């Protein structure tokens, strides 16, 4: 899992967004983290410590004089055991106290005594967020190396609308995962394709395939977490764009070809994950084909452009990564495709192992041979692929 072995102190301060911290806690533990919750006294007015204790399986600390630590120094021991402290929600009052180095409760004392990174997710009324005092405090915290996550804009509990909402728990989980990911692609520009294409026959019918886009989207997310600037040219899928990734929606293979070729000359890496249709109808009917007008229509097909081959043939071509989804003889067909398209890396898998599903089994083929990876989630395989890609880029 993404946060396996990570020890996180989750700080919760007083604010209505404290209820979201319970969901965030579930997401963190679900990602493999061991989470210790520390609350301010004000936070307990919104959500009780019992809730967080039940969800974390750990005692919750509120009182700086809590004697459950053998040395009675929770503010020292809790931070020493942590890989990071995440305060969500972080109220305006809490941020002001931390900026000034105050330590008048357990959470601020713990933050002042820490020797691990501090991340804060502000949550407050829009006027409080825009107040010059808050701006000065945030500038101070940034200068001290504190990472600020958010806030978001939108409707607020007070009935007003604007900046100041705490980021949603899913966005905070993604930010924390990205924080811990080594930036092996820092400074790289990556262009990907993902999903199927849809080739229309008439206004309501078309040719497509079963690609879900999950593998391509997982690779885009992994590359972004690794520090790359990522653009994703996506066929029609029911997936949200990964945070920090530029998404360009297309439908047909010709659409995808146009968008890729417009960008390929300015990137360092091109990864062709999309299941692009090899053929398209030579003619698209302007009106719906009616079955009562005769027998089944005869549809003439023509070749679609080979996007990966065209990118690989560019002068000063980017580092190209292809995909080979086969139903048999994977090692033979994938390596043959890599050599035919003259690309340094191709990812092969059997259709029956992962097409459209949540998990996959893949083999990486490069000039040094075949590198099989054990069956795993597509997110895990994407991280391993990005690590392998980064090593090849270093040697290039």
KAPE-V537984 format. One record per residue. N is the residue number from 1. PHI is phi in radians with two decimals (999 if undefined). D_LAST is the distance of its C-alpha to the last C-alpha in whole Angstrom. Layout:
<<N	PHI	D_LAST> <N	PHI	D_LAST>>
//
This chain:
<<1	999	31> <2	-1.16	29> <3	-2.01	31> <4	-0.92	32> <5	1.43	33> <6	-1.39	33> <7	-1.91	36> <8	-2.07	37> <9	-1.63	41> <10	-1.76	42> <11	-1.58	44> <12	-2.18	47> <13	-1.90	49> <14	-1.31	52> <15	3.06	51> <16	-1.11	52> <17	-1.20	48> <18	-1.01	49> <19	-1.14	49> <20	-1.26	46> <21	-1.12	45> <22	-1.14	46> <23	-1.18	44> <24	-1.04	41> <25	-1.03	42> <26	-1.09	42> <27	-1.16	38> <28	-1.13	37> <29	-1.18	39> <30	-1.13	38> <31	-1.52	34> <32	1.77	35> <33	-1.37	36> <34	-1.72	39> <35	-2.02	41> <36	-1.95	44> <37	-1.67	46> <38	-2.17	47> <39	-2.02	50> <40	-1.47	52> <41	-1.03	55> <42	-1.11	55> <43	-1.08	53> <44	-1.21	55> <45	-1.34	57> <46	-1.80	55> <47	-2.42	54> <48	-1.42	55> <49	-1.02	53> <50	-1.03	55> <51	-1.04	52> <52	-1.21	49> <53	-1.14	50> <54	-1.13	51> <55	-1.37	47> <56	-1.64	46> <57	1.26	48> <58	-2.20	48> <59	-1.11	51> <60	-1.72	50> <61	-1.88	51> <62	-2.28	53> <63	-1.56	55> <64	-1.11	54> <65	-1.72	57> <66	-1.01	56> <67	-1.65	57> <68	-1.21	55> <69	-1.37	53> <70	-1.03	54> <71	-1.70	54> <72	1.06	55> <73	-2.18	51> <74	-1.05	50> <75	-1.16	48> <76	-1.59	46> <77	-1.13	46> <78	-1.17	44> <79	-1.30	41> <80	-1.17	40> <81	-1.58	40> <82	-1.83	38> <83	-1.52	34> <84	-2.88	35> <85	-1.97	38> <86	-2.08	38> <87	-1.83	41> <88	-2.65	42> <89	-1.40	44> <90	-1.91	44> <91	-1.32	48> <92	-1.04	48> <93	-1.11	51> <94	-1.06	48> <95	-1.09	45> <96	-1.12	48> <97	-1.17	49> <98	-1.16	46> <99	-1.06	45> <100	-1.64	48> <101	1.32	47> <102	-1.34	50> <103	-2.53	51> <104	-1.75	54> <105	-2.61	53> <106	-1.11	51> <107	-1.16	48> <108	-1.20	48> <109	-1.14	48> <110	-1.10	45> <111	-1.11	43> <112	-1.19	44> <113	-1.64	44> <114	-1.24	41> <115	-2.26	38> <116	-2.37	35> <117	-1.13	34> <118	-2.08	36> <119	-2.10	36> <120	-2.23	39> <121	-2.07	40> <122	-1.05	42> <123	-2.63	45> <124	-2.97	48> <125	-1.05	51> <126	-1.05	49> <127	-1.22	51> <128	-1.13	50> <129	-1.16	47> <130	-1.45	47> <131	-1.08	50> <132	-0.97	49> <133	-1.11	49> <134	-1.14	47> <135	-1.07	44> <136	-1.12	45> <137	-1.12	45> <138	-1.17	41> <139	-1.13	40> <140	-1.10	41> <141	-1.10	39> <142	-1.07	36> <143	-1.13	36> <144	-1.51	37> <145	1.57	34> <146	-1.39	35> <147	-1.64	33> <148	-1.71	36> <149	-1.89	35> <150	1.64	37> <151	-1.46	40> <152	-1.68	40> <153	-1.86	43> <154	2.71	46> <155	-1.20	49> <156	-2.01	50> <157	-1.04	53> <158	-1.32	55> <159	1.72	55> <160	-1.57	53> <161	-2.26	50> <162	2.77	47> <163	-1.25	44> <164	2.43	45> <165	-1.22	44> <166	-1.13	42> <167	-0.99	39> <168	-1.13	40> <169	-0.93	39> <170	-1.09	36> <171	-1.20	34> <172	-1.21	35> <173	-1.06	34> <174	-1.07	30> <175	-1.11	30> <176	-1.21	31> <177	-1.06	28> <178	-1.11	26> <179	-1.05	27> <180	-1.47	26> <181	-1.36	23> <182	-1.02	20> <183	-1.51	18> <184	-1.28	14> <185	-1.99	14> <186	-1.00	16> <187	1.48	15> <188	-1.54	13> <189	-1.92	16> <190	-2.08	16> <191	-2.05	18> <192	-2.20	20> <193	-2.07	23> <194	-2.66	25> <195	1.45	29> <196	-1.54	31> <197	-1.98	32> <198	-2.16	36> <199	-1.86	37> <200	-1.18	41> <201	-1.75	44> <202	-2.56	46> <203	-1.08	47> <204	-2.15	47> <205	-2.02	45> <206	-2.94	42> <207	-1.87	39> <208	-2.64	36> <209	-2.54	35> <210	-1.55	35> <211	-1.04	31> <212	-1.55	32> <213	1.49	29> <214	-1.09	29> <215	-1.15	25> <216	-1.10	24> <217	-1.18	25> <218	-1.14	24> <219	-1.20	21> <220	-1.05	22> <221	-1.11	23> <222	-1.13	21> <223	-1.17	18> <224	-1.14	21> <225	-1.07	22> <226	-1.42	18> <227	1.77	19> <228	-1.40	17> <229	-1.53	19> <230	-2.03	20> <231	-2.05	22> <232	-2.10	24> <233	-1.61	25> <234	-2.02	28> <235	-1.28	31> <236	-1.21	34> <237	-2.38	34> <238	-1.84	36> <239	-2.26	33> <240	-1.35	33> <241	-1.16	30> <242	-1.06	28> <243	-0.99	29> <244	1.39	27> <245	-1.84	25> <246	-1.38	26> <247	-1.92	28> <248	-2.07	29> <249	-1.50	31> <250	-2.36	32> <251	-2.10	34> <252	-1.68	33> <253	-1.10	30> <254	-1.16	31> <255	-1.06	31> <256	-1.12	28> <257	-1.03	26> <258	-1.07	28> <259	-1.21	26> <260	-1.18	23> <261	-1.17	23> <262	-1.24	24> <263	-2.00	22> <264	-1.10	18> <265	-1.27	18> <266	-1.98	18> <267	-2.07	15> <268	-1.62	12> <269	-2.39	12> <270	-2.11	15> <271	-2.12	16> <272	-1.64	19> <273	-1.66	22> <274	-1.05	25> <275	-1.55	27> <276	-1.34	28> <277	-1.07	31> <278	-1.25	31> <279	-2.30	34> <280	-2.49	37> <281	-1.08	40> <282	-1.15	41> <283	-2.29	44> <284	-1.82	44> <285	-1.13	48> <286	-1.26	49> <287	-2.15	52> <288	-1.05	52> <289	-1.24	52> <290	-1.76	56> <291	-1.21	56> <292	-1.34	60> <293	-1.50	60> <294	2.62	59> <295	-1.32	57> <296	-1.00	53> <297	-1.20	51> <298	-1.64	49> <299	-1.91	46> <300	-1.43	44> <301	-1.91	40> <302	-2.24	37> <303	-1.20	33> <304	-1.50	31> <305	-1.13	28> <306	-1.57	25> <307	-1.08	23> <308	-1.06	19> <309	-1.11	20> <310	-1.17	21> <311	-1.15	18> <312	-1.12	15> <313	-1.54	17> <314	-1.14	17> <315	-1.07	16> <316	0.91	13> <317	-1.08	13> <318	-1.18	11> <319	-1.14	9> <320	-1.84	12> <321	-2.13	14> <322	-1.92	17> <323	-2.23	20> <324	-2.25	23> <325	-1.75	26> <326	-2.12	28> <327	-1.78	32> <328	-2.84	32> <329	0.76	29> <330	-1.00	26> <331	-1.06	24> <332	-1.22	25> <333	-1.22	25> <334	-1.17	22> <335	-1.17	20> <336	-1.10	22> <337	-1.16	21> <338	-1.06	17> <339	-1.25	17> <340	-1.11	20> <341	-1.60	18> <342	0.99	15> <343	-2.07	13> <344	-1.34	10> <345	-2.60	12> <346	-2.35	16> <347	-1.89	18> <348	-1.95	22> <349	-2.66	25> <350	-1.45	29> <351	-0.95	31> <352	-1.21	34> <353	-1.51	31> <354	-2.81	30> <355	-1.14	31> <356	1.48	33> <357	-1.71	33> <358	-1.54	32> <359	-2.07	30> <360	-2.79	28> <361	-2.27	27> <362	-2.25	23> <363	-2.23	21> <364	-1.68	17> <365	-1.97	16> <366	-2.41	13> <367	-1.13	12> <368	-1.55	13> <369	2.19	16> <370	-1.77	18> <371	-2.24	18> <372	-1.26	22> <373	-1.96	23> <374	-1.16	26> <375	-0.99	28> <376	-2.81	28> <377	-1.13	29> <378	-1.13	26> <379	-1.14	26> <380	-1.16	25> <381	-1.11	22> <382	-1.09	21> <383	-1.13	20> <384	-1.18	19> <385	-1.11	16> <386	-1.09	15> <387	-1.10	15> <388	-1.14	13> <389	-1.04	11> <390	-1.07	10> <391	-1.15	9> <392	-1.18	6> <393	-1.13	5> <394	-1.12	6> <395	-1.51	4> <396	-1.17	0>>
//
